[in-house]
Amino acid sequence: MSLSISMSLSFILGKILRKIKIAAVLLCFIFSFVNADVVVNINKGVMKPISIALNVFDVANSSLKLRIEKVINNDLQSTYLFRIVPEKAFMQNLKGKQDQPKFQLWKTINAQYLVNIEVRSQGGELKLEFALYDVFSETQVGVFSATGSSTDWRKIAHLAANSIYERITGEKGYFDTKFLYVSVNKSTKLGKIYRLAMMDQDGYNHRYLTNGNSIILTPRLSPNGAECAYFTYREKTVNGRRVPISASVYRYNLGNGRTELISHFKGMSYAPRYSPDGSKLIFSLSERGASSIYTMDLNSRRITRLTKGRCIDTSPCYSPDGKYIVFNSDRGGAQQLYIMDADGSNVRRLSFSRGRYATPVWSPRGDWIAFTKFGAGGFYIGVIRPDGTGERMLASGNLVEGPTWSPNGRVVMFSHQDYNKKNKIFSVDITGYNKHEVATPLEAIDPEWSANAKR
């Protein structure tokens, strides 16, 4: 699918948004900036949901109307930023893009925005044309079009929801994205089975990528979404306890399913992550009770050590511009967050509160760092500014850990083990509201969200 945007006033901007593996699909957004005050600020704490009516008219009177309507409804409502006006409350039935809304009727049912969508399906091709209206100012604020194969109706509906979300909130939509995670099956005679899995952000199109022959942990997607890196480990039994003794880091090609061993380590290696340009992996490696941070050039396989000492430095993550690295360390006594330059110099402490910090990850926008925090008060998912200000907790619960960001930096996804010891995935808004479970077929850990996952 090829995507483009054009603006419908005195100029036209042609821009290919991205390429995806769907042939002959074109998405065209035509924005009409009649009302310059349409963008809503959704970053100042709690806000009342925006009331929006979706009028969907299917020219062919097919089942696509209900399916497309459901996807868009679910996408917008999942953010808790929108309230969908029920169709039974409509006082005007718009039959296609040519029909003009009678704004007073939509004001009567308290719709702040109206989306008039026309669905056309013919010869295996699906076309959506829709207009967005600001009801109270009685203006059209966006005209959009999306075309593609009828078999890709779900993706086209997600892209339509993105357009609506972006035009109203001013933030990039994320409804057509995917995430990786590790599926854990405990109900087997052979013990736990760990498999790499992938699904759409709304829970559909789930598939397993590996067969469960080895333990897979902390999958991390490359910046271009073509592959992921993860680590596996070997164990031995010591005094009746299973103890990890070695680790290996692998690359998994999401296009052809091929697995490649990157390196095998005598000590334990944890949570490999890609550099922003995809040329390196950064990870920690433990030896003799200490843990240091290393990088590996993926072309030459050259390994460079960034930190030294008898402390435990782990969970490194690059800033989006590649200039800095955040990690956690006990070099000051308690396990806290630190930031250093990309070459390992200029280390400075980031967090100073009580409790222990772990698994920091920079937001795609670079404005926040999410982390896991634990101590006497329990487990938390929190965020902090890169300058150390603004620390706050977004979610708490038994063994909440391992945050990952939505591609627009608006939502944080994480693992959570409930009191029945069931591992699940949850997400929460950056404001700390709208925490909800992301359903998976089996238990799940280590989510990794990406806008660019290829498969």
Order of alpha helices (4+ residues) and beta strands (2+ residues): beta-beta-beta-beta-alpha-beta-alpha-beta-beta-beta-alpha-beta-beta-beta-beta-beta-beta-beta-beta-beta-beta-beta-beta-beta-beta-beta-beta-beta-beta-beta-beta-beta-beta-beta-beta
